Amino acid sequence: RDLLVRLGALDDQGVLTPHGQAMSGLPAHPRLAHLLLRGQAWGLAERACEVAALLGERDLAPGQGADLHTRLLLLAGEGRGPRGGVARIRQLVRQYRGLLRGPAGQPVADPEHPRWTGALLACAYPDRIAQQRKAGGQDYRLANGRAASFGEPDGLMKSPWLVVADLGSRQGQREERIYLAAELDPALFEGPLAEQVAGHDELDWDEREGVLRAERQRRIGQLVLSREPLKNLDTAARSRALLGLVRRKGLELLPWTPELRQWQARVALLRQLDLQQQPTSDWPDVSDAALLASLEVWLLPYLDRVSRLAHFATLDLAAMLQGLLPWPLPRQLDELAPRGLAVPSGSTIRLDYSEQPPVLAVRLQELFGLADTPRLAGGRLAVKLHLLSPARRPVQVTQDLASFWANTYGEVKKDLKGRYPKHYWPDDPLIAEPTARAKPRGT
């Protein structure tokens, strides 16, 4: 359907057009039917019939280069090369000529010039118009966005623009190869091929200078024919460009801090715990994927003053994200998933929510007197304790502090007492005084 729309056989609503009706009356592939009708309208009926016949049959000159014009010369009895199949193709030319009814267009000057071969081929293969990536190179980009290249040096590589009639990939090849094509004069886009050109306003970022660029492009599919600066950019278009940039580059473009990533993980934890028990949660989805999908809601209102890439670093990302939590969720967040926990020594230790369950890394001596593992989210989740030596090296990881005191502390105490003899290692940690020092005050 997309191809038929591009060929003018269907309108944008999928309804058959008069041109499509005429195409359906020809016993040929829609590409070739369109080529034949356009050729007749341009006064190129004879050349159109020849090109269509060549495209409808096996290649007259395999291995003789990719230029379609050399096949036309063989068909005309000129040039050197294999002659097999010429009679069949000439018969097909006559059949096509007999099928073209109605008035023909005014004949063009020099209808056998190669430029008209390219123009006719562009009618049949608008999606395979190709632009050379580098002057004189073998690599081309097609109007449909795909890549194609010549497998070996070819005379057509002197052409910045081509139309590819036959391409494909073979086993072991990474990209499609061009087997049959014709050079294309881009000046034709100002005349006979003007219908293939579409205007497009492009807004993007100049990566080198970090500024927003706006330009009006004339395109053939995904190929840019020309461009000019776009003045007086409206706010809506500018905002779309900014959001598109964030979606392409990712949320790391914004001024994230470790504290904000912890906030994101805290909200995500409470949402996850809710969804494990019920189908919905009051806590919003603040994952990177969800944030990227909802940029219009939480980021767009803050983009008025962003005109350079560096301006993203000045955005108040904390205010934007915290605005996603309606009251009383901000208060509940600090209650259910606090930034840190007070331990028996009197210290407040930061929790690390980047792991599941969250980690409380605390020196063992500061937990003396604490019988059970601290819990979060209203008691629904025990933290993971990283019990540290005086040198802040992990000596035990557990979610069951009571079991550690009862079963493991004795062995750990022996080891720590040997390595840290000046520190306080009581026999009964549940009645001992907790300390953030080597020993409790007064001992």
DAFEN-V201903 format. One record per helix or strand of 3 or more residues. SS is the DSSP state (hx for helix, st for strand). FROM is the first residue (numbers start at 1). TO is the last residue. If there is no record, write none. Layout:
BEGIN
ss: (SS;SS)
from: (FROM;FROM)
to: (TO;TO)
END
This chain:
BEGIN
ss: (hx;hx;hx;hx;hx;hx;hx;hx;st;st;st;hx;st;st;hx;hx;st;st;st;hx;hx;hx;hx;hx;hx;hx;hx;hx;st;st;st;hx;hx;st;st;hx)
from: (2;18;30;45;68;86;114;126;129;139;147;155;161;176;186;194;198;211;223;235;251;258;288;295;300;309;317;329;340;348;359;364;377;384;394;401)
to: (6;24;41;56;75;99;124;128;132;142;149;158;168;183;190;196;206;220;229;249;253;275;293;298;302;314;322;336;342;352;363;367;379;388;398;419)
END
